[in-house]
Amino acid sequence: MAERSTAAVDVADNSGGEPLTAKAEKATADGAADTQESRQATDKTTAETEGERGRSAASAPELHSGHKLARRYRLEECVTRLDGFSSWRAMDEKLRRAVGVHLLPADHPRARSVLAAARSSALLGDPRFVQVLDAVEENDLVYVVHEWLPDSTELTALLAAGPLEAHESYQLVTQVSQAMAAAHREGLAHLRLTPSAILRTSTGQYRIRGLAVNAALRGISSDTPQRADTEAIGALLYASLTQRWPYENDAYGLSGLPKGVGLLPPDQVRAGVHRGLAEIAMRALANDGATASRQEPPCTTPEELAKAVAAMPRIRPPEPTFAAPPEYQQTTYQQGTYGRAAARPGGVTQVIATAPPPAPLQSGTGRVLKWGVAALLIAALGLGSWQLADTILDRKSGGGTTQSQTEEGEEGPKNKEPIPLAVKGADEYFPDGTSQNRDGVANAYDGDASTYWRSKSYVDGPKLAPFKEGVGLVFDLGSEKEVSAASIALRYSGDHTTATLYAVDSMSTSAALDPKKKIASGTTSGDKLVLKAKEPKKTRYVVLWLTDVPRSGSDEFSRSGYKQGITDVKFTG
């Protein structure tokens, strides 16, 4: 049952309100901001709808653990049964992996909309969402198969342990708002963004489950889906900062706000809340009558929210804490008992007194040695004085070569210590007009090893030439600086990665690269590459250009193939 709480299945969480059964034709982006919207869809339950639901439930076949769909998906555990549909943990016997399955009768009034939503979500193919793997109507059943993530944790479970750290809340709102902005650009809305719909993977990435499908299963629709999703993200951020649900009713295991006081700012609910994140939460929740503390305009779309988060100062991860070393324990040697014989019980310890040895130089032989050493020292001093005088006389007679060489050696050029160069901004560099992961560019220089910018996965390699000339990023150093080196932390190792630094004139994503402005180039088969210039070049803008990338297996973002990711880039001058 522990696996059940972390997997991507439970779309029918009832906490926070009664089941919503409004008829849903679609869940698409609206592109416009109306003046008012309820934060939940209206419950339109009627006697006619109840009759249809009863007939659908009656016609549904009896399903049990062990039942197979398409001779492939074996049902193992029923996680949710509600409103005529059920959700299961199942096993894909063909690929030997766990999957999630939503099931409902083919004559269910929402069967058609569920199929349409699942197929639209599958076409998006964004790895930030739990992926739909199959959507089928077969044998009077409609079923949707999707990923199962046993190593992930629901936001509900994270909040049960307490509010999140400021950096973790920052990552949550950044990743979720950017993902939903991408979904709305493709005409897809969620409309059911609750803490149980957000999963945090073991690598620190947030993934969203149930895009469009959760709303279709529950019959939720909205005239202004962009506003609905934006306000839901604001509620998630508010809850992560305060461990309270920003409405009067308790929901998702969280206590609501006191009745009759309205929406309180997060810093009035809990002390020590990050002010910038608190303002972002209020701007996202402004649709429900709240006002931002500094009167910034409200965020009414995920795109606006993502831009507002990107504009605030970056929140660094907390410094790692180390356990205090154990208290120093003296050994028996340091306590002065080393080599002592243990006292026998009832016995007497025998002590043998020995006379101390005489001083070595008090004997006759010692005196002879002293006089001999003294004579040698006098002879050495005399020889040294003679050589010193001879050298001085030689210099006065015109031998100035030694002096000039010494001065040149002392006053010659010294190696300068490298100076770190701060990155003020960055963008993706794609001269062919096809970007890779433009929303993740900031992850390439944020100093956080858990985040990274990534390329797409390609069939051939390691050279990208058959498909692209290369992939890369362009960095802004704020002003002209002498760039002498760059340290690049890579996501994937193996085979080889080839990278080159170029000085360019602007932040253009497609400016031609001039071979004469090449700063440095290098190749590595590991996960770190240091590029050093023979001569520093003065520039404000630097392009990091990857032309060869290694082959890596599939992961949560892309299939197996030739690809690379950049965890962190640091420039020095």
N, C-alpha and C positions, 0 to 999 in steps of 0.2 A: 504493500500500500504506500510505501515511501516513494516508489517510482511514480505513483499516480499523482502525487502533489507537485511533481516537477516536470511532468510531461506536457506536451502541447495538445491537450484534448478538451478540457472542460470549458466549453463555450457557453454553457447554460447556467452560470453562476447566478443564484437568485438573490444574493446579498445586495442590499441597496435599493430594493424596490420589488413590486409585483411583476410577474411575467408580462412582457409587452407583446401583444399579439396584433398590433396594427398591421394592415396589409401593406406589403412592400413590393413595389414594381421594380425599383432599382435603387442603387446607392452610388450616386455619382457626384462629382464636384460641381458646385454651383457657380463659382467664379464671381459672385456678387455678395455683398454684405447687406442683409436686411436689418431693420432697426431692432428687432426683438426676436428671441428664439428660446423656447423652453429647453432646459438641459436634458430632458428625457423625452422620448417619443410618447405621444398620447395613447393611453390604453383604450382601444376601440372594440373591446370585446362585446359581441352581440350574440343573441340567441342563435342567429343563423350561422355565425362563425363557430359557435360551440357545437352546433349540429354537424357541420362539416368536419370539425376536429374529431368528434366522436366517431363518425363514419370512417375517417382515415385511420384512426387508432384501431377500430374494429377490423379493418381489412388488412392491417399490417401482419405479416407472418410472424410466428413465434421464433425468436432468435435466442440462441444460448451460446455459452462458451463452447468452442470447438467447431462452430458452424463456419463453413468456408464460403467466401465470395470469389467468383471467377476462378475457382479451383486454385486459389493463390493466397488470399488473405484470410487467415484463421483468427476468428474472434477469440479473445482471451478474457477480457474483463470489461464489464459495462461500467462506465464512469458516470454517465448522466442519462436520465430518461425523463423527458419533459416535452409537453406540447406536441405529442405525436412523433417526436424524433428521439434518437438515442445516440450516444457517443461511446466508442469502444477503444480500448487498447487492443491491437491486433499484431499478428506476425506475418510479414511478407515472406512466405516460404520459398519464393523464387530467389530473392536476394538475401534471405536470412537476416532480416533487420526488423526492428519494431516500427510500427506505423500507427497512426490514429485514424479512425474511421467514424464518419457521421452517417447515420442511416435514417431514412424515412420512406414511407410508402410512396409509390409512384403517383397515387391519386391524392396525395396530401396537397392542400391548397397552396403550399409554398414550395412544392417540389421543383417547379419550373424556375422560379427565381433563385433557388439554391444552386441548381445546375448552372445557371447563367453566371451567378456571382463567382462560383468556384472556377469556372473556365476563364473568366476575365482575370481573376487573381493569379491563376497559373501562367497566363500570358505575360504578366508583369515581370516575373523572374528575378525580382530584387532579393538578394540574399539577406537583407535586413528583416524580411518577413518569413514566417514559417511557411514553407512551400507546399502548395497543393500538388500532389503527385498524380491523381487520377480523379475523374468525375464521370460516373457511369449510371445509366438507367438500364436495369437488367432484372428479369424475372419479377416484375411488379415492385421492384425496389429501386430507389435512388440512393447512391452512396458516394461520398466524397472521401478520398484517401489523402492524408497529409503527413508531413514529417512528425516524428516523435523524438523529443530531445530529452533523454533521461538524465543528462548531466547539467541541465539548466534548473534554475530556481525561479519560482514566481515572485513578482514584486510583492504580492500579498505576504509571502513568508518572510521576505526581507524586512518589510515594515513591521511585522509582528515582533521582531527583535529590537526595534527602535528606529528613530529617524536616521536617514542616511547622512554620511559625511558630505560636506559642501562639494567636494570634487566628484563624488559619486552622483549627487543630484545634478550637477552640471553635465556629466556624461549622459545621464538619463534624458534630460530635456533636449540636449544637443542631438543625440542619436535618434530619438523618437520623432522630434519635430522635422529633422531632415528627411527621415524615411517617409513620414506622412506627406511632406511637401512633394516628394517624388511620386507618391501614389496619386495624389490629386492632380498632378500634371498629366497623368495618364487617365484621368476620369474615374478614379476609384476612391471610395471613402470607406471608413471603418464603422463608425457610429456605435461602437461598443468597446471603446478604449477604457478598460477598467484595470485595476492592479492585477487581476488574474489573466489579463491578455498580454502582459509584459513579462518576458522571460529574460533572465540574466544568465549568460553562459559562463562556463568555467574560465574562459579567457577574458571576461569583463565586458563582452559585447551584449547589447540589448537587442532582442528580437521580438517582433510583434506577431501574434498569432490571430487568425480569424479575420483577415482583411476581407471585407465585403460579405464573407460567408456567415460570420456570427450574426450580423444584422439580418441577413436573409433567413436564417434558421429561426430567428425569434420574431420575424415580421416587423422589424424596425425600419422606418424611413424618416427622411427629414427634407424639408424644403431648402435648408441652408446647411448642407453637410460639412462644408469647410469650417463654419463657425462651431458646429457641434464637436468636430474633432479637435479644434484648437482649444475650446473650453475644457475638453476632456484631458488634454495634455497639461493644461494649467492645473487641473485638479490633481493629476498624478504628481506634478512638481510640488504643489502645496502639501500633499500628504507626505512626500519624501522629506520635506523640511521640518514638518511639525508632528508627524505621526497622528494627524487628525484629518478627518474627511471635511472638506470645506463647505458642507451644507449641514442643516440641522439634524438630519437623520443619520443614525449610525449605519455604516456600510463597509463591507469587505474586511471585517474584523477591526475596523477603526471607529473611534468615537467621533460623533459629529460635533459641531460647534454649539455653544449655548443657544437656546431658543430665544428668538426675539432681538438678538443683537446684530444680526446681519453678518456679512462676510468680513471678519477681522483680518488685518494684515498678518502674515506669518510671524513677524517679530513681536506682535502682541500676544501671540498664542504660546510661543516658546522663546526663551532667551537664547542669544547666541546665534540666531539664524543669519545666514549670509544676506546682506542687504540687497545686493544686485540680483540674486536669485529670487528673493522675496518680491521685488518689484516686477520681475518677469512673470511670476505666478499671478500677481494681481492684474497685470496687463492682459494676460490670457483669459482671466476670469472676469474681465470687465463687461463681457456680454450679459452677465447676470446682474448688472447694476453696480458693480464695484468700480472704484476709481483708483488709478495708480497714485502712489504717494507723491510723485513728482510731476503728476499731470502729463506724462507721456501719452501719446495716443494708444488706444487699445490694439491688441493684435487680434485680427479677425480671421486670419488664414494661417495654416501651418507654415507657409512660405514667409509671411511677415514675422511669425514667431521665431523661425530659424534664423532670420537675419538679425533680429533683436538680440538673440543669444550670442551670435557671432560677433556683434558689435561691442559686447561687454568685455572687460578685461578677463583674460584667460585665468582659470582657477587651477593652480598647480596641485598635484597629488600630495597628501601629507607625507612628511618625512618618515622613513621606516624606523620603527622602534626596535631596539636590541635589548635582550635580557641582560640584567646586571651580572657581572662575573661572580662566581662563588667566592665566599669569604676566604682570604688567604690563610692557609694552615701551615704552621711551622712543622718541619720534619724533625725526626729524632736527632739528625746530625746537627741541625741548627740549634737545637735545644742543648747541645753539648754532651749527648750521651753516646755519640758514635764510638764504637770500639770498646765500650765498657762492658765488663763481664757482669752478667746478671747475678744479683745476690741470691744465694741459695737459702731457702727457708730454714731458719734455725742454725745456719752456718755462719762462719766468719770469713769475710773477704780478705784475702792476703794481699797486702800492698808491698811492692818491691821498690825500695828507694834506690835511685841511681844518681850518681853525681853528674852535674851538667858538664858537657864537653868544654875544653878550654877554647878561648877565642883563637881563631886560626892564625892571626898575625902576631900573637904574643910569643911564639916560639922562635928559635934561631932561624929556622928556614923561612918563617914569615918575614922576619926583618930583612933578609937577603932579597926576597921578592919585592918588598916595598921600595928598596933602593934601586932595584933594577927597573921597575916601572917608572920611577921618577926620572931616571936617566933617559929612558926612551921618550918620555914626554918632552924633556928639554931639547933633545935632538930634533923631534918633530917640529916644535915651535921655531927653532932656528932655521930649518929647511923651508918652512912655510914663509917666514919673513923674507928670506933671500929671493924666493920665487915672486913674491908680491912686489918687491923693489924692482926686480928685473922687468916685470910687466909694466910698471909705471914708467920706467925709463924708455921702454920700447914705444909706448904711446906718445911720449913727448917728442920722440925722434921722427914722427910722421906716420906711425902705424894706426890710423883712425878707423880702420875697417871694423874692428871688433865693436867699437862704440856705436857706429851707425847701425850695425846688425842688431845690437841689443835694443836700441831705441825703436827700430822698425818692428821688432818682435813684440815690444811692450805696447806700442801705439797702433799696431795694425788693427784692421777691422775685426770686431767681435760679432758672434752670432746673436741676432736679436731673439728675445723670447717671443713665441707666437702669442698674438692677441686675439681672444675670441671675438667674433663679429656677430652681432645680434641680427636675427632675421625679422624684418618688420612686416612682411607679408609674402604671399606666394600664390601661384595659380598653376593650373596644369598647362603643359606645353604640348600642343597637338597640331602641327602644321597641316596635317591632312584633313582637319575638320572633325575628327572623331575622337571624343574624349574617352578617358578610361574610368575615372572615379573622382570627378571634380569636387563633389561634396566632401571628400575625405582628405583634401590637400593639406588642411591645417594639422592633420595628424602626423605629417612628415617632419614637423619641427617643433612639436609641443613638449618635447622632453619626457613624454610618457611612453615607456616601453611596451605598454599593452595596446596602444593604438598605432595604426599605420595607414599610409596610402597604398593602394594596390592597383595593379594593372589587371586587365582581363586575361583569360587563359587562352592560349593559342595552340593549334594542333602541331605545327612544325616549329623547330628551333634547333639550337638555342638562338640562332640569328632570326630576327623578326622581319627581315627584308621581304620574304614572300608576301607578307600581309601588311606590314608597316615599316617605315624607315626606322622607327624606334618609338619609345615612350619616355616621357620626362616631365620635369617640373621647372618653373622659372621662379627665382627667389628675388625679393627686394631687400637690400641691406640698408635702406633708409637714405644713404648718401654714398658718394664715391669712396670706396675703400680699396686698399691694396689686398687682394685675395691671393694667398699663397698655398692654402691647403683646405681640404674638406674631409671630414670623417663621416662615413655613411653606414648606418646600421640597417641591415637588410632583413627582410622577413624570411626568405627562403635561401637555403644553401644547396650545394650540389652542382655538378658539371661546372659551369662558369657563368659569371655575370660580368659584363663589360660596361663601364660607365665613363663618360667624358664631361668635363666642365668647360663651358664657353662663356665668355663675356659678351653681353648683348646690350643694346641701347635702350630697351624699354621692357615693359611687362607684357608685350605682345605674345599671344599664344601661338603665333604662326610665323614669327620673323625668321628669315633665313640665318643659318649658323655659318659664321665666317671662320674657315680653318685658321686664318691668321690670328684670331682671337681665342684660340683654344688655350685654356689655362693648364689642364692636366688630364691624363687619361690613365685607366688602370683596369685590371681584371682580377677577380677572386673566385674561388670555389667555396668560400665560407660565407658567414653571415655578417661580415664587416669588411669594408673597403676604405682605405685611406689614399686619397689622391693628393700628391704634392707637386707644386709647380717648380720648374727650374728657375723661373724668374717670376716674381709676383706681377699680377696685372691689376691695374686700377680700374674699377668698375663699380657701378651701383647694382646692376642686375646680372644674375648668374643663372644659366640654364644647366641643369643636371640631366644628361641625355643617356638613356639606356638603350643599347643596340643588341646585346645578347643577354638572355635570361635563362635560368635553369628550369628543368622539368620538376614539377612537384605534384603530389597527390591532391585529391579533392579535399575541400574543407567547407566551412560553413558559408563561404562567399562565392566559390567558383568550383568548376569541375577540374579534374586533373588535366595537366598540360604545361606548356611553357609560360611562366608568369613570374612576377616579382613584386615585392612590396617594400616600401621604405618606412622603417620605424622611426628613425631620427636622423637629421642632417645637421652637422655643426661645421661652420666655416671659421677659419683663422686667417690672420693677416700679419 
